[in-house]
């Protein structure tokens, strides 16, 4: 299929970004060319997310646009991959634009599916019929990850490395267990070998990924490995400078060991993303979250005691079924006590086939959800602003990601260099002027101005 071009549009979380990178690498090796322009593509893939209704609506809108393109270019092949593909399966093929449907557990088949569709002009589908069963599909997925996970990390000297797939927690609002299957932890030797090869290729930072990354557990012989073991093993890899991991679930299992590894190992960044979702114990029970607000705050206290410079981020859902004003005020109180560097706050939307959708009435009015979302964002913005202000006039080390996509007027006065964006080890976004050649490199900058979400700096 040499000469055929592919455009990939990706929605959703870091897992999807990694899957997109793996698919890019596999297609490139198979002789396809990648393009940023849909108009130049023979094949268009949409990597989808099902976590929120809004994400799926964006995909439907995108498919409508592609259907219009197909009217003048009927030979263009359109594929839907990822979580939405697994959730809807054959129903997606009813859309006039769609030729290929491929679930996340089948992405190792994507080259074959595209080639078959181009040659035979027939629709193809590959999804897991019984997603909650552990199957032999894990082996080809592991081979796919190990093979193509090396070629997808050179951009900006950063790479994602998946340490586990799936989730066994079944939070009542969440579709992930139904579209990504049960938890399966990858063998530690495969993970460390992949990281070592990435470091050899110039990658300076890796982010270890898992739906509940702190639940990583793999038994080999007489030893059971946890995330802390992976952090220690990865820290020994020459050339690698920063190690991050997301997303952590508020669980006591391995928590102290992980924090101790963070405190002991200079390469492990002092950053913890640990979603609370609500500050109300009643709502936490309804969500099937296995902790109380008080226990959650105790975990944050422990984190700050073991790692004094740690930066913590959180997630919250407002307007969950049954959430009263009192419940919401408990969430406001939790955010004020947690002192997050930043928060991801979402309005609840029912996801088909989840327990909340089946058993709980979506009884909080949309306007109430919107007002609570706005209020919570304002509370967090004040905290973020206060924490950011502590960086003023300080020198920090950043890993430069490249040119800033949205130029900031608040940045230091230009010296003829373009505006760059980088991140600190604690995941603060830093904007400064400097040569584009710094992309993928570490730089020292001095913070000249702050805002709730961005630090503005001068290159040292």
CORKARA-V40463 format. One record per residue. N is the residue number from 1. RES is the residue in one letter. SS is DSSP state (a for helix, b for strand, c for the rest). PSI is psi as a letter, one per 20 degrees, with the letter a starting at -180 (none if undefined). Layout:
# CORKARA-V40463
n: [N:N]
res: [RES:RES]
ss: [SS:SS]
psi: [PSI:PSI]
This chain:
# CORKARA-V40463
n: [1:2:3:4:5:6:7:8:9:10:11:12:13:14:15:16:17:18:19:20:21:22:23:24:25:26:27:28:29:30:31:32:33:34:35:36:37:38:39:40:41:42:43:44:45:46:47:48:49:50:51:52:53:54:55:56:57:58:59:60:61:62:63:64:65:66:67:68:69:70:71:72:73:74:75:76:77:78:79:80:81:82:83:84:85:86:87:88:89:90:91:92:93:94:95:96:97:98:99:100:101:102:103:104:105:106:107:108:109:110:111:112:113:114:115:116:117:118:119:120:121:122:123:124:125:126:127:128:129:130:131:132:133:134:135:136:137:138:139:140:141:142:143:144:145:146:147:148:149:150:151:152:153:154:155:156:157:158:159:160:161:162:163:164:165:166:167:168:169:170:171:172:173:174:175:176:177:178:179:180:181:182:183:184:185:186:187:188:189:190:191:192:193:194:195:196:197:198:199:200:201:202:203:204:205:206:207:208:209:210:211:212:213:214:215:216:217:218:219:220:221:222:223:224:225:226:227:228:229:230:231:232:233:234:235:236:237:238:239:240:241:242:243:244:245:246:247:248:249:250:251:252:253:254:255:256:257:258:259:260:261:262:263:264:265:266:267:268:269:270:271:272:273:274:275:276:277:278:279:280:281:282:283:284:285:286:287:288:289:290:291:292:293:294:295:296:297:298:299:300:301:302:303:304:305:306:307:308:309:310:311:312:313:314:315:316:317:318:319:320:321:322:323:324:325:326:327:328:329:330:331:332:333:334:335:336:337:338:339:340:341:342:343:344:345:346:347:348:349:350:351:352:353:354:355:356:357:358:359:360:361:362:363:364:365:366:367:368:369:370:371:372:373:374:375:376:377:378:379:380:381:382:383:384:385:386:387:388:389:390:391:392:393:394:395:396:397:398:399:400:401:402:403:404:405:406:407:408:409:410:411:412:413:414:415:416:417:418:419:420:421:422:423:424:425:426:427:428:429:430:431:432:433:434:435:436:437:438:439:440:441:442:443:444:445:446:447:448:449:450:451:452:453:454:455:456:457:458:459:460]
res: [X:X:X:X:X:X:X:X:X:X:X:X:X:X:X:X:X:X:X:X:X:X:X:X:X:X:X:X:X:X:X:X:X:X:X:X:X:X:X:X:X:X:X:X:X:X:X:X:X:X:X:X:X:X:X:X:X:X:X:X:X:X:X:X:X:X:X:X:X:X:X:X:X:X:X:X:X:X:X:X:X:X:X:X:X:X:X:X:X:X:X:X:X:X:X:X:X:X:X:X:X:X:X:X:X:X:X:X:X:X:X:X:X:X:X:X:X:X:X:X:X:X:X:X:X:X:X:X:X:X:X:X:X:X:X:X:X:X:X:X:X:X:X:X:X:X:X:X:X:X:X:X:X:X:X:X:X:X:X:X:X:X:X:X:X:X:X:X:X:X:X:X:X:X:X:X:X:X:X:X:X:X:X:X:X:X:X:X:X:X:X:X:X:X:X:X:X:X:X:X:X:X:X:X:X:X:X:X:X:X:X:X:X:X:X:X:X:X:X:X:X:X:X:X:X:X:X:X:X:X:X:X:X:X:X:X:X:X:X:X:X:X:X:X:X:X:X:X:X:X:X:X:X:X:X:X:X:X:X:X:X:X:X:X:X:X:X:X:X:X:X:X:X:X:X:X:X:X:X:X:X:X:X:X:X:X:X:X:X:X:X:X:X:X:X:X:X:X:X:X:X:X:X:X:X:X:X:X:X:X:X:X:X:X:X:X:X:X:X:X:X:X:X:X:X:X:X:X:X:X:X:X:X:X:X:X:X:X:X:X:X:X:X:X:X:X:X:X:X:X:X:X:X:X:X:X:X:X:X:X:X:X:X:X:X:X:X:X:X:X:X:X:X:X:X:X:X:X:X:X:X:X:X:X:X:X:X:X:X:X:X:X:X:X:X:X:X:X:X:X:X:X:X:X:X:X:X:X:X:X:X:X:X:X:X:X:X:X:X:X:X:X:X:X:X:X:X:X:X:X:X:X:X:X:X:X:X:X:X:X:X:X:X:X:X:X:X:X:X:X:X:X:X:X:X:X:X:X:X:X]
ss: [c:c:c:c:b:b:b:b:b:b:c:c:c:a:a:a:a:a:a:a:a:a:a:a:a:a:a:a:a:c:c:c:b:b:c:c:c:a:a:a:c:c:b:b:b:b:b:b:c:c:c:c:a:a:a:a:a:a:a:a:a:a:a:a:a:a:a:a:a:a:a:a:c:c:c:c:b:b:b:b:b:b:a:a:a:a:a:a:a:a:a:a:a:a:c:c:c:c:c:b:b:b:c:a:a:a:a:a:a:a:a:a:a:a:a:a:a:a:a:a:c:c:c:b:b:b:c:c:c:c:c:c:c:c:c:c:a:a:a:a:a:a:a:a:a:a:a:a:c:c:c:c:c:c:a:a:a:b:b:b:b:b:c:b:b:c:c:c:c:c:c:c:c:c:c:a:a:a:a:a:c:c:c:b:b:c:c:a:a:a:a:a:a:a:a:a:a:a:a:a:c:c:c:c:b:b:b:b:b:c:c:c:a:a:a:c:b:b:b:b:c:c:b:b:b:b:a:a:a:a:a:a:a:a:a:c:c:c:c:c:c:b:b:b:b:b:c:b:c:c:c:c:c:c:a:a:a:a:a:a:a:a:a:a:c:c:c:b:c:c:b:b:b:b:c:c:b:c:c:c:a:a:a:a:a:a:c:c:c:c:c:c:a:a:a:a:a:a:a:a:a:a:a:a:a:a:c:c:c:c:b:b:b:b:b:b:b:b:c:c:c:c:c:c:a:a:a:a:a:a:a:a:a:a:a:a:a:a:c:c:c:b:b:b:b:b:b:c:c:c:c:c:c:c:a:a:a:a:a:c:c:c:c:c:c:a:a:a:a:a:a:a:a:a:a:a:a:a:a:a:a:a:a:a:a:a:a:a:a:c:c:c:c:c:b:b:b:b:b:b:b:b:b:c:c:c:c:c:c:c:c:c:c:c:c:c:c:c:b:b:b:b:b:c:c:c:c:c:b:b:b:b:b:c:c:a:a:a:c:c:c:b:b:b:b:b:b:b:b:b:c:c:c:b:b:b:b:b:b:c]
psi: [k:q:i:q:q:p:p:p:p:p:q:b:a:h:g:h:g:g:g:g:h:g:g:g:g:g:h:g:h:i:j:q:q:q:q:i:p:h:h:i:q:h:p:p:p:o:o:r:q:j:h:q:h:h:g:h:h:h:g:g:g:h:h:g:g:h:h:g:h:h:h:i:m:i:i:p:p:p:q:p:r:a:g:h:g:g:g:h:c:h:h:h:i:i:p:h:h:p:h:p:p:o:r:h:i:j:i:i:j:h:g:g:g:g:g:g:g:h:g:i:k:q:q:q:q:o:r:p:g:n:h:i:p:p:r:i:i:h:g:h:g:g:g:g:g:h:g:i:i:h:j:k:j:i:p:j:k:q:q:p:o:p:i:q:q:a:q:j:h:l:p:h:i:p:i:g:h:i:h:i:a:r:p:o:p:q:p:h:h:h:g:h:g:g:g:g:h:g:h:h:i:i:p:h:p:q:o:p:q:q:h:m:h:i:j:p:p:p:p:o:c:i:p:p:p:a:h:h:g:g:g:g:g:h:h:i:p:p:h:p:h:q:p:r:q:q:q:q:q:n:q:h:p:i:g:h:g:g:h:h:g:g:h:h:o:h:h:o:q:m:p:o:o:n:p:h:h:q:j:p:h:g:h:g:g:h:i:k:p:l:r:r:g:g:h:g:h:h:h:h:g:g:g:h:h:h:n:h:j:q:p:p:q:r:q:q:p:q:k:q:p:i:o:r:h:g:g:g:h:h:g:g:g:g:g:h:h:h:l:q:h:r:q:o:p:q:p:p:p:p:p:p:i:r:g:h:h:h:i:p:p:m:j:p:q:g:h:g:g:g:h:h:g:g:g:h:h:g:g:h:h:g:g:h:g:g:h:h:h:i:i:p:j:q:p:q:p:q:o:p:h:a:p:p:h:n:p:p:h:i:r:q:p:q:k:i:q:r:p:q:p:r:q:r:h:j:k:p:p:p:p:r:p:r:q:h:i:i:p:j:r:q:q:p:q:p:p:h:q:q:r:h:i:q:p:p:r:p:p:none]
